[in-house]
Amino acid sequence: MFRRDRFLLGTFASNCSGGMTVTKVPERWSSTWDNNLALAGLLDDAGIDFMLPIARWIGYGGETDFHGSVLETMTWAAGLLARTRRIAVFATIHTTANNPVVVAKQIATIDHISRGRAGLNIVAGWNKPEYEALGLTLPDDHETRYGYAQEWFDIIRKLWSADEHFDWNGTYFHLKGVKGEPKPFAGEPPILNAAGSPQGREFATRNANFLFTPAIDLGRSTEEIAELKGAAEAKGRSVDVLTFSHVVCRPTEAEALAYLEHTGKTNADWAAVDNLIRLQFAHAQSFPHDLLALIRDRMAAGHGGFPLVGTPEQVADGISALAAAGFRGTTLSFVDYVAEFPYFRDTVLPILAARGLRPEA
């Protein structure tokens, strides 16, 4: 994740039914373990940099119950890291639902399994019905959410660095005689956080290596990235910005647009899309609210991700535009990751390598 010789590429949400496409087509992504293992092998062999999961506890309803079937992310990451050689794999963890002493040990363990390829994606919380399903209370104010998350991560960092047992008497946690052994394999693993609110971005620029945010308008993104990097630099830190994209790559533009229409409009699960948008408006600030209502189609096609649609050359142009805007990398999603990634690998990656955005295969 920290190599500077490439524009980072990963996948997103392959642990979730439907992936990132809220569609009813029969070939939509099935998030079985066998499918995830097959995808990890393809990505690892192709030199893709990382896999990022979504931690989800209840689906979004509709005809497909989008994200109704989800592989838990810590155990998912452990299994994939044990079966791959190069790729980084993140675990996505809700702070409120997971004890920091346990998480510190879990991440250190999977980092040893993989010889230093584990990552932690921190979620301070936004989806209120999920917390209700778990019997937890999600504070309405972002100050409390991120105050809790900050103390949670401070404990993890101390467990990863302290050589002696210690007590902790904070606002939210009271611990006695704790110590973290083993430490992560080779220093602190990469930390990722998606944040849209001012409090969330303060947390991300203070703690994360990578801030994850949508790319809706690239002109707006360029300004936003500069502001985020400036906020991190003011704290004496360096933060890179990642985004997420949805890929429909075909030999012709007409074929790609037709498939996008087929999956993301004609056969979209609009009830699930509207539930997703409603919850984003009610509880999250990951998407700018002034733009959220304008991207309903994009929410169906790729969960709001940046559209990479067209020929291999056009898809490569889209990735080049993300890099030019200042993004450090992007995740990729497909209607069927395993079926569609090989064409992207064989046609788009060589173009990116020729442009200096990726290493040679």
Secondary structure, 3 states (H helix, E strand, C coil): CCCCCCCEEEEECCCECCCCCCECCCCCCCCCHHHHHHHHHHHHHHCCCEEECCCCCCCCCCCCCCCCCECCHHHHHHHHHHCCCCCEEEEEEECCCCCHHHHHHHHHHHHHHCCCCEEEEEECCCCHHHHHHCCCCCCCCHHHHHHHHHHHHHHHHHHHHCCCCEEEECCCCEEEEECCCCCCCCCCCCEEEECCCHHHHHHHHHHCCEEECCCCCHHHHHHHHHHHHHHHHHCCCCCEEEEEEEEEECCCHHHHHHHHHHHHHHCECHHHHHHHHHHHHHHCCCCCHHHHHHHHHHHHHHCCCEEEEECHHHHHHHHHHHHHHCCCEEEEECCCHHHHHHHHHHHHHHHHHHCCCCCCC
